[in-house]
Amino acid sequence: MIKLKSGSIPDKKFNKRQLSMGVKVEIEHTNSKRVAKQIAKAHLTEYPTYYTALNKMEKQLKSKRKK
């Protein structure tokens, strides 16, 4: 298993809403909530509003598909 440096950062250092969104997204790729949280933290370490941006992008893609 890969250990991510961001996994050792306490949850309180991340925006609670972003981390929650991240775990919900990343759990699609693993059966482990712990791994999903580590992946979410890695994304949020690089880009603090990653999951808001991801959600916006997905909505834009869906609206383009409908046209």
C-alpha positions in Angstrom: 0.0 0.0 0.0 1.1 3.5 -0.8 1.5 5.9 2.2 0.7 9.5 1.4 2.3 12.3 3.4 -1.0 14.1 3.4 -2.6 11.2 5.3 -0.7 12.2 8.4 -2.1 15.7 8.4 -4.8 16.1 11.0 -8.4 16.3 9.6 -8.8 19.7 11.4 -6.3 21.2 9.0 -8.7 20.7 6.1 -12.0 22.4 5.3 -14.6 20.0 6.8 -17.0 20.3 3.9 -14.3 19.7 1.3 -12.9 16.7 3.2 -16.4 15.2 3.5 -17.1 15.8 -0.2 -13.7 14.2 -1.0 -14.3 11.1 1.0 -17.7 10.6 -0.8 -16.1 11.0 -4.2 -13.0 8.8 -3.5 -14.9 6.0 -1.8 -16.0 5.1 -5.4 -12.5 4.0 -6.0 -11.8 1.9 -2.9 -13.6 -0.1 -0.2 -11.7 1.7 2.5 -12.9 4.9 4.1 -9.3 5.5 5.4 -7.8 5.2 1.9 -10.5 7.4 0.5 -9.7 10.1 3.1 -6.0 9.8 2.4 -6.7 10.4 -1.4 -9.0 13.3 -0.6 -6.4 14.9 1.7 -3.8 14.5 -1.1 -6.0 16.4 -3.5 -6.9 19.0 -1.0 -3.2 19.5 0.0 -2.5 20.5 -3.7 -5.8 22.4 -4.3 -7.9 23.3 -1.2 -11.2 23.6 -3.1 -10.6 20.6 -5.3 -14.0 18.9 -4.8 -15.9 22.1 -5.3 -14.1 22.6 -8.6 -14.6 18.9 -9.5 -18.3 19.2 -8.9 -18.5 22.4 -11.0 -16.6 20.7 -13.8 -18.9 17.7 -13.7 -22.0 19.9 -13.9 -20.6 21.7 -16.9 -19.8 18.5 -18.7 -23.3 17.1 -18.0 -24.9 20.3 -19.3 -22.8 20.1 -22.5 -23.9 16.5 -23.0 -27.6 17.5 -22.9 -27.1 20.0 -25.7 
